[in-house]
Structure formats: C-alpha cells, structure tokens
C-alpha cells in the first residue's frame, strides 16, 4: 500500500511528435516508409517554426523518468517545456 503522506499526482506527457534517436530503434519502431519520411522531415521539424511539435525520443524518456522522480510539478507539459526541463537537468548533472 502507498505511504499515507504520498499523494497521487498526474503528469500528462503528450508529445506531438517524437523521432527515434537510434537507427536500430527506429527499425523496430517504424516501418521503412515512416523512417524515410522521418529522415526527410526531421530538418524541417527541428527548425524554430516547427520545434514545438518535435521531441527526441531520448529526451521524452528522460522527462518521463524525471517526472516519475517528482522533479516537476503535476500537469501538462509541451514538447518545448519537456526539452527545457531535460536540458536543465543535463546542465545540473555536468556541474
């Protein structure tokens, strides 16, 4: 049973789009036509105009782990916010 002082919290992670970080992972996650499309559109998606819709799969995973460790408040986080948190945590780890 849960400790009485621990309250349930909800963190809603809803990426608009994620791109597999590793080509081997991509092979198991996406069919060939999607991998070709991902590769072709990745430069467009990572530009400033489309950046709110893109998150790297590793950053998405890192945010999920950080959220599970209560490093963020419960709520809904955009791709930009998730990337910002992950970048902040990476900087903290290197300092």
N, CA, C and O atoms as CSV, one atom per row, in Angstrom:
chain,resi,resn,atom,element,x,y,z
A,1,UNK,N,N,0.838,-1.189,0.000
A,1,UNK,CA,C,0.000,0.000,0.000
A,1,UNK,C,C,0.876,1.243,0.000
A,1,UNK,O,O,2.036,1.206,0.408
A,2,UNK,N,N,0.308,2.322,-0.457
A,2,UNK,CA,C,1.040,3.586,-0.540
A,2,UNK,C,C,1.211,4.191,0.844
A,2,UNK,O,O,0.373,4.003,1.725
A,3,UNK,N,N,2.289,4.907,1.021
A,3,UNK,CA,C,2.548,5.616,2.262
A,3,UNK,C,C,1.481,6.696,2.411
A,3,UNK,O,O,1.162,7.364,1.428
A,4,UNK,N,N,0.907,6.896,3.623
A,4,UNK,CA,C,-0.180,7.862,3.790
A,4,UNK,C,C,0.197,9.302,3.454
A,4,UNK,O,O,-0.677,10.103,3.122
A,5,UNK,N,N,1.481,9.644,3.533
A,5,UNK,CA,C,1.898,11.008,3.210
A,5,UNK,C,C,2.047,11.241,1.713
A,5,UNK,O,O,2.116,12.388,1.270
A,6,UNK,N,N,2.096,10.175,0.934
A,6,UNK,CA,C,2.253,10.300,-0.514
A,6,UNK,C,C,0.894,10.468,-1.170
A,6,UNK,O,O,-0.014,9.661,-0.972
A,7,UNK,N,N,0.772,11.513,-1.943
A,7,UNK,CA,C,-0.468,11.765,-2.656
A,7,UNK,C,C,-0.265,11.414,-4.124
A,7,UNK,O,O,0.824,11.591,-4.670
A,8,UNK,N,N,-1.303,10.925,-4.744
A,8,UNK,CA,C,-1.228,10.623,-6.170
A,8,UNK,C,C,-1.130,11.919,-6.961
A,8,UNK,O,O,-1.769,12.915,-6.622
A,9,UNK,N,N,-0.330,11.896,-8.011
A,9,UNK,CA,C,-0.238,13.057,-8.877
A,9,UNK,C,C,-0.240,12.580,-10.323
A,9,UNK,O,O,0.139,11.448,-10.623
A,10,UNK,N,N,-0.664,13.449,-11.192
A,10,UNK,CA,C,-0.751,13.107,-12.606
A,10,UNK,C,C,0.129,14.060,-13.406
A,10,UNK,O,O,0.037,15.281,-13.276
A,11,UNK,N,N,0.967,13.481,-14.220
A,11,UNK,CA,C,1.770,14.259,-15.148
A,11,UNK,C,C,1.420,13.737,-16.532
A,11,UNK,O,O,1.656,12.572,-16.851
A,12,UNK,N,N,0.864,14.602,-17.333
A,12,UNK,CA,C,0.388,14.219,-18.657
A,12,UNK,C,C,1.475,14.516,-19.684
A,12,UNK,O,O,1.802,15.675,-19.941
A,13,UNK,N,N,2.031,13.455,-20.268
A,13,UNK,CA,C,3.077,13.583,-21.277
A,13,UNK,C,C,2.454,13.245,-22.623
A,13,UNK,O,O,2.134,12.089,-22.900
A,14,UNK,N,N,2.287,14.257,-23.449
A,14,UNK,CA,C,1.631,14.069,-24.743
A,14,UNK,C,C,2.481,14.683,-25.853
A,14,UNK,O,O,2.231,15.812,-26.274
A,15,UNK,N,N,3.481,13.947,-26.326
A,15,UNK,CA,C,4.312,14.523,-27.381
A,15,UNK,C,C,3.530,14.674,-28.681
A,15,UNK,O,O,2.740,13.804,-29.048
A,16,UNK,N,N,3.755,15.771,-29.360
A,16,UNK,CA,C,3.119,15.960,-30.661
A,16,UNK,C,C,3.786,15.055,-31.686
A,16,UNK,O,O,3.118,14.531,-32.577
A,17,UNK,N,N,5.090,14.867,-31.567
A,17,UNK,CA,C,5.849,14.036,-32.486
A,17,UNK,C,C,7.162,13.682,-31.815
A,17,UNK,O,O,7.782,14.525,-31.167
A,18,UNK,N,N,7.590,12.431,-31.969
A,18,UNK,CA,C,8.924,12.078,-31.497
A,18,UNK,C,C,9.630,11.287,-32.582
A,18,UNK,O,O,9.005,10.571,-33.365
A,19,UNK,N,N,10.931,11.432,-32.608
A,19,UNK,CA,C,11.768,10.789,-33.601
A,19,UNK,C,C,12.684,9.821,-32.878
A,19,UNK,O,O,13.394,10.234,-31.961
A,20,UNK,N,N,12.698,8.527,-33.259
A,20,UNK,CA,C,13.619,7.589,-32.604
A,20,UNK,C,C,15.065,8.068,-32.722
A,20,UNK,O,O,15.518,8.433,-33.807
A,21,UNK,N,N,15.775,8.063,-31.619
A,21,UNK,CA,C,17.132,8.593,-31.571
A,21,UNK,C,C,18.143,7.690,-32.259
A,21,UNK,O,O,19.126,8.174,-32.820
A,22,UNK,N,N,17.919,6.419,-32.224
A,22,UNK,CA,C,18.862,5.440,-32.735
A,22,UNK,C,C,18.275,4.750,-33.964
A,22,UNK,O,O,17.098,4.388,-33.970
A,23,UNK,N,N,19.083,4.568,-34.995
A,23,UNK,CA,C,18.573,3.959,-36.235
A,23,UNK,C,C,18.102,2.524,-36.009
A,23,UNK,O,O,17.157,2.074,-36.659
A,24,UNK,N,N,18.751,1.803,-35.096
A,24,UNK,CA,C,18.309,0.432,-34.799
A,24,UNK,C,C,16.947,0.442,-34.096
A,24,UNK,O,O,16.097,-0.409,-34.362
A,25,UNK,N,N,16.749,1.413,-33.198
A,25,UNK,CA,C,15.448,1.556,-32.541
A,25,UNK,C,C,14.382,1.909,-33.565
A,25,UNK,O,O,13.268,1.385,-33.528
A,26,UNK,N,N,14.733,2.793,-34.471
A,26,UNK,CA,C,13.779,3.207,-35.500
A,26,UNK,C,C,13.309,2.007,-36.320
A,26,UNK,O,O,12.136,1.923,-36.684
A,27,UNK,N,N,14.223,1.077,-36.613
A,27,UNK,CA,C,13.851,-0.107,-37.400
A,27,UNK,C,C,12.795,-0.946,-36.696
A,27,UNK,O,O,11.920,-1.521,-37.344
A,28,UNK,N,N,12.873,-1.017,-35.378
A,28,UNK,CA,C,11.894,-1.828,-34.653
A,28,UNK,C,C,10.609,-1.059,-34.337
A,28,UNK,O,O,9.572,-1.665,-34.065
A,29,UNK,N,N,10.679,0.278,-34.374
A,29,UNK,CA,C,9.514,1.093,-34.030
A,29,UNK,C,C,8.692,1.545,-35.226
A,29,UNK,O,O,7.485,1.758,-35.106
A,30,UNK,N,N,9.344,1.694,-36.394
A,30,UNK,CA,C,8.663,2.288,-37.542
A,30,UNK,C,C,8.926,1.493,-38.813
A,30,UNK,O,O,10.026,0.975,-39.006
A,31,UNK,N,N,7.919,1.392,-39.683
A,31,UNK,CA,C,8.148,0.751,-40.977
A,31,UNK,C,C,9.066,1.613,-41.848
A,31,UNK,O,O,9.298,2.784,-41.549
A,32,UNK,N,N,9.582,1.024,-42.922
A,32,UNK,CA,C,10.529,1.718,-43.791
A,32,UNK,C,C,10.000,3.059,-44.282
A,32,UNK,O,O,10.718,4.059,-44.244
A,33,UNK,N,N,8.753,3.090,-44.743
A,33,UNK,CA,C,8.220,4.351,-45.294
A,33,UNK,C,C,8.191,5.452,-44.249
A,33,UNK,O,O,8.406,6.619,-44.579
A,34,UNK,N,N,7.927,5.099,-42.978
A,34,UNK,CA,C,7.929,6.120,-41.920
A,34,UNK,C,C,9.349,6.581,-41.603
A,34,UNK,O,O,9.567,7.759,-41.322
A,35,UNK,N,N,10.317,5.661,-41.644
A,35,UNK,CA,C,11.704,6.049,-41.386
A,35,UNK,C,C,12.199,6.997,-42.470
A,35,UNK,O,O,12.907,7.961,-42.178
A,36,UNK,N,N,11.829,6.729,-43.724
A,36,UNK,CA,C,12.210,7.619,-44.823
A,36,UNK,C,C,11.564,8.989,-44.623
A,36,UNK,O,O,12.214,10.023,-44.781
A,37,UNK,N,N,10.284,8.981,-44.274
A,37,UNK,CA,C,9.574,10.243,-44.034
A,37,UNK,C,C,10.188,10.994,-42.854
A,37,UNK,O,O,10.397,12.205,-42.926
A,38,UNK,N,N,10.478,10.272,-41.767
A,38,UNK,CA,C,11.110,10.898,-40.599
A,38,UNK,C,C,12.427,11.562,-40.976
A,38,UNK,O,O,12.685,12.703,-40.591
A,39,UNK,N,N,13.253,10.853,-41.723
A,39,UNK,CA,C,14.555,11.374,-42.118
A,39,UNK,C,C,14.409,12.609,-43.002
A,39,UNK,O,O,15.148,13.582,-42.857
A,40,UNK,N,N,13.455,12.555,-43.910
A,40,UNK,CA,C,13.249,13.679,-44.823
A,40,UNK,C,C,12.721,14.917,-44.096
A,40,UNK,O,O,13.115,16.041,-44.408
A,41,UNK,N,N,11.830,14.707,-43.129
A,41,UNK,CA,C,11.183,15.840,-42.471
A,41,UNK,C,C,11.864,16.299,-41.180
A,41,UNK,O,O,11.522,17.360,-40.657
A,42,UNK,N,N,12.818,15.527,-40.657
A,42,UNK,CA,C,13.458,15.901,-39.395
A,42,UNK,C,C,14.063,17.305,-39.441
A,42,UNK,O,O,13.871,18.065,-38.492
A,43,UNK,N,N,14.799,17.692,-40.520
A,43,UNK,CA,C,15.335,19.069,-40.539
A,43,UNK,C,C,14.233,20.130,-40.448
A,43,UNK,O,O,14.412,21.151,-39.784
A,44,UNK,N,N,13.125,19.901,-41.093
A,44,UNK,CA,C,12.008,20.850,-41.030
A,44,UNK,C,C,11.419,20.896,-39.627
A,44,UNK,O,O,11.114,21.970,-39.109
A,45,UNK,N,N,11.260,19.718,-39.010
A,45,UNK,CA,C,10.646,19.646,-37.688
A,45,UNK,C,C,11.515,20.249,-36.592
A,45,UNK,O,O,11.000,20.696,-35.567
A,46,UNK,N,N,12.816,20.264,-36.798
A,46,UNK,CA,C,13.698,20.777,-35.752
A,46,UNK,C,C,14.026,22.259,-35.915
A,46,UNK,O,O,14.786,22.810,-35.118
A,47,UNK,N,N,13.472,22.904,-36.924
A,47,UNK,CA,C,13.669,24.352,-37.074
A,47,UNK,C,C,12.791,25.087,-36.076
A,47,UNK,O,O,11.891,24.498,-35.475
A,48,UNK,N,N,13.049,26.347,-35.905
A,48,UNK,CA,C,12.318,27.131,-34.907
A,48,UNK,C,C,10.816,27.191,-35.175
A,48,UNK,O,O,10.030,27.305,-34.234
A,49,UNK,N,N,10.408,27.117,-36.430
A,49,UNK,CA,C,8.973,27.193,-36.729
A,49,UNK,C,C,8.212,25.949,-36.284
A,49,UNK,O,O,7.064,26.043,-35.851
A,50,UNK,N,N,8.841,24.798,-36.389
A,50,UNK,CA,C,8.164,23.544,-36.074
A,50,UNK,C,C,8.625,22.925,-34.756
A,50,UNK,O,O,8.098,21.890,-34.348
A,51,UNK,N,N,9.592,23.536,-34.091
A,51,UNK,CA,C,10.189,22.947,-32.893
A,51,UNK,C,C,9.174,22.585,-31.799
A,51,UNK,O,O,9.382,21.587,-31.110
A,52,UNK,N,N,8.094,23.341,-31.609
A,52,UNK,CA,C,7.134,22.951,-30.571
A,52,UNK,C,C,6.492,21.583,-30.804
A,52,UNK,O,O,5.923,21.004,-29.878
A,53,UNK,N,N,6.577,21.065,-32.018
A,53,UNK,CA,C,5.919,19.801,-32.336
A,53,UNK,C,C,6.857,18.605,-32.294
A,53,UNK,O,O,6.422,17.484,-32.557
A,54,UNK,N,N,8.114,18.805,-31.974
A,54,UNK,CA,C,9.135,17.772,-32.063
A,54,UNK,C,C,9.805,17.553,-30.718
A,54,UNK,O,O,10.078,18.506,-29.988
A,55,UNK,N,N,10.069,16.278,-30.390
A,55,UNK,CA,C,10.913,15.944,-29.247
A,55,UNK,C,C,11.645,14.657,-29.569
A,55,UNK,O,O,11.062,13.719,-30.114
A,56,UNK,N,N,12.914,14.615,-29.231
A,56,UNK,CA,C,13.728,13.425,-29.420
A,56,UNK,C,C,13.249,12.352,-28.444
A,56,UNK,O,O,12.896,12.662,-27.306
A,57,UNK,N,N,13.237,11.108,-28.876
A,57,UNK,CA,C,12.743,10.019,-28.030
A,57,UNK,C,C,13.533,9.910,-26.725
A,57,UNK,O,O,12.955,9.608,-25.681
A,58,UNK,N,N,14.838,10.151,-26.770
A,58,UNK,CA,C,15.641,10.091,-25.534
A,58,UNK,C,C,15.245,11.192,-24.568
A,58,UNK,O,O,15.187,10.964,-23.360
A,59,UNK,N,N,14.971,12.390,-25.087
A,59,UNK,CA,C,14.525,13.481,-24.221
A,59,UNK,C,C,13.144,13.184,-23.641
A,59,UNK,O,O,12.874,13.500,-22.482
A,60,UNK,N,N,12.281,12.585,-24.435
A,60,UNK,CA,C,10.953,12.213,-23.944
A,60,UNK,C,C,11.088,11.205,-22.802
A,60,UNK,O,O,10.411,11.325,-21.780
A,61,UNK,N,N,11.958,10.219,-22.979
A,61,UNK,CA,C,12.194,9.232,-21.925
A,61,UNK,C,C,12.811,9.850,-20.683
A,61,UNK,O,O,12.425,9.521,-19.561
A,62,UNK,N,N,13.777,10.754,-20.886
A,62,UNK,CA,C,14.424,11.413,-19.741
A,62,UNK,C,C,13.416,12.247,-18.956
A,62,UNK,O,O,13.459,12.291,-17.726
A,63,UNK,N,N,12.506,12.910,-19.678
A,63,UNK,CA,C,11.490,13.689,-18.979
A,63,UNK,C,C,10.554,12.770,-18.191
A,63,UNK,O,O,10.190,13.076,-17.056
A,64,UNK,N,N,10.172,11.654,-18.789
A,64,UNK,CA,C,9.283,10.714,-18.093
A,64,UNK,C,C,9.929,10.197,-16.804
A,64,UNK,O,O,9.261,10.080,-15.776
A,65,UNK,N,N,11.216,9.893,-16.862
A,65,UNK,CA,C,11.931,9.432,-15.666
A,65,UNK,C,C,12.013,10.554,-14.637
A,65,UNK,O,O,11.789,10.328,-13.448
A,66,UNK,N,N,12.334,11.764,-15.093
A,66,UNK,CA,C,12.391,12.906,-14.172
A,66,UNK,C,C,11.049,13.184,-13.527
A,66,UNK,O,O,10.978,13.507,-12.341
A,67,UNK,N,N,9.984,13.061,-14.306
A,67,UNK,CA,C,8.637,13.269,-13.763
A,67,UNK,C,C,8.306,12.195,-12.726
A,67,UNK,O,O,7.708,12.489,-11.691
A,68,UNK,N,N,8.696,10.955,-13.008
A,68,UNK,CA,C,8.451,9.869,-12.048
A,68,UNK,C,C,9.220,10.079,-10.753
A,68,UNK,O,O,8.813,9.600,-9.694
A,69,UNK,N,N,10.330,10.795,-10.844
A,69,UNK,CA,C,11.140,11.100,-9.658
A,69,UNK,C,C,10.718,12.408,-8.996
A,69,UNK,O,O,11.427,12.939,-8.141
A,70,UNK,N,N,9.557,12.923,-9.399
A,70,UNK,CA,C,8.980,14.147,-8.822
A,70,UNK,C,C,9.860,15.370,-9.033
A,70,UNK,O,O,9.927,16.245,-8.170
A,71,UNK,N,N,10.536,15.435,-10.178
A,71,UNK,CA,C,11.368,16.600,-10.477
A,71,UNK,C,C,10.561,17.737,-11.095
A,71,UNK,O,O,11.075,18.841,-11.268
A,72,UNK,N,N,9.312,17.474,-11.425
A,72,UNK,CA,C,8.411,18.504,-11.955
A,72,UNK,C,C,7.075,18.398,-11.222
A,72,UNK,O,O,6.736,17.362,-10.650
A,73,UNK,N,N,6.346,19.477,-11.257
A,73,UNK,CA,C,5.009,19.501,-10.664
A,73,UNK,C,C,4.029,18.766,-11.585
A,73,UNK,O,O,4.231,18.740,-12.799
A,74,UNK,N,N,2.978,18.175,-11.027
A,74,UNK,CA,C,1.961,17.541,-11.864
A,74,UNK,C,C,1.367,18.551,-12.847
A,74,UNK,O,O,1.185,19.719,-12.505
A,75,UNK,N,N,1.072,18.111,-14.040
A,75,UNK,CA,C,0.480,18.992,-15.030
A,75,UNK,C,C,0.676,18.469,-16.437
A,75,UNK,O,O,1.092,17.329,-16.642
A,76,UNK,N,N,0.375,19.310,-17.391
A,76,UNK,CA,C,0.514,19.000,-18.809
A,76,UNK,C,C,1.725,19.759,-19.338
A,76,UNK,O,O,1.825,20.970,-19.139
A,77,UNK,N,N,2.638,19.076,-20.002
A,77,UNK,CA,C,3.872,19.678,-20.478
A,77,UNK,C,C,3.969,19.554,-21.995
A,77,UNK,O,O,3.751,18.481,-22.558
A,78,UNK,N,N,4.299,20.666,-22.647
A,78,UNK,CA,C,4.501,20.658,-24.098
A,78,UNK,C,C,5.885,20.094,-24.407
A,78,UNK,O,O,6.717,19.936,-23.513
A,79,UNK,N,N,6.117,19.795,-25.672
A,79,UNK,CA,C,7.440,19.315,-26.080
A,79,UNK,C,C,8.529,20.313,-25.707
A,79,UNK,O,O,9.591,19.920,-25.225
A,80,UNK,N,N,8.275,21.592,-25.923
A,80,UNK,CA,C,9.264,22.631,-25.595
A,80,UNK,C,C,9.568,22.616,-24.097
A,80,UNK,O,O,10.731,22.672,-23.697
A,81,UNK,N,N,8.542,22.543,-23.287
A,81,UNK,CA,C,8.749,22.523,-21.833
A,81,UNK,C,C,9.514,21.275,-21.407
A,81,UNK,O,O,10.405,21.347,-20.561
A,82,UNK,N,N,9.163,20.124,-21.997
A,82,UNK,CA,C,9.872,18.891,-21.649
A,82,UNK,C,C,11.343,18.991,-22.034
A,82,UNK,O,O,12.210,18.589,-21.258
A,83,UNK,N,N,11.638,19.521,-23.220
A,83,UNK,CA,C,13.037,19.683,-23.645
A,83,UNK,C,C,13.774,20.649,-22.734
A,83,UNK,O,O,14.939,20.422,-22.405
A,84,UNK,N,N,13.110,21.728,-22.319
A,84,UNK,CA,C,13.736,22.700,-21.416
A,84,UNK,C,C,14.107,22.051,-20.082
A,84,UNK,O,O,15.205,22.270,-19.569
A,85,UNK,N,N,13.198,21.257,-19.521
A,85,UNK,CA,C,13.485,20.576,-18.270
A,85,UNK,C,C,14.651,19.611,-18.423
A,85,UNK,O,O,15.542,19.576,-17.574
A,86,UNK,N,N,14.654,18.828,-19.495
A,86,UNK,CA,C,15.738,17.864,-19.723
A,86,UNK,C,C,17.067,18.582,-19.887
A,86,UNK,O,O,18.078,18.142,-19.340
A,87,UNK,N,N,17.081,19.684,-20.633
A,87,UNK,CA,C,18.310,20.467,-20.792
A,87,UNK,C,C,18.810,20.981,-19.447
A,87,UNK,O,O,20.009,20.949,-19.171
A,88,UNK,N,N,17.888,21.453,-18.614
A,88,UNK,CA,C,18.247,21.948,-17.278
A,88,UNK,C,C,18.864,20.827,-16.440
A,88,UNK,O,O,19.881,21.036,-15.779
A,89,UNK,N,N,18.254,19.642,-16.465
A,89,UNK,CA,C,18.769,18.518,-15.686
A,89,UNK,C,C,20.138,18.074,-16.184
A,89,UNK,O,O,21.000,17.701,-15.388
A,90,UNK,N,N,20.341,18.114,-17.499
A,90,UNK,CA,C,21.665,17.741,-18.055
A,90,UNK,C,C,22.734,18.708,-17.573
A,90,UNK,O,O,23.839,18.291,-17.227
A,91,UNK,N,N,22.413,20.000,-17.549
A,91,UNK,CA,C,23.369,21.006,-17.078
A,91,UNK,C,C,23.696,20.792,-15.603
A,91,UNK,O,O,24.849,20.921,-15.191
A,92,UNK,N,N,22.672,20.463,-14.808
A,92,UNK,CA,C,22.890,20.223,-13.383
A,92,UNK,C,C,23.803,19.029,-13.168
A,92,UNK,O,O,24.629,19.035,-12.255
A,93,UNK,N,N,23.663,18.010,-13.995
A,93,UNK,CA,C,24.486,16.801,-13.841
A,93,UNK,C,C,25.938,17.043,-14.203
A,93,UNK,O,O,26.831,16.401,-13.649
A,94,UNK,N,N,26.189,17.968,-15.135
A,94,UNK,CA,C,27.565,18.240,-15.558
A,94,UNK,C,C,28.274,19.228,-14.639
A,94,UNK,O,O,29.497,19.351,-14.694
A,95,UNK,N,N,27.520,19.933,-13.795
A,95,UNK,CA,C,28.134,20.911,-12.874
A,95,UNK,C,C,28.499,20.281,-11.564
A,95,UNK,O,O,29.022,20.956,-10.678
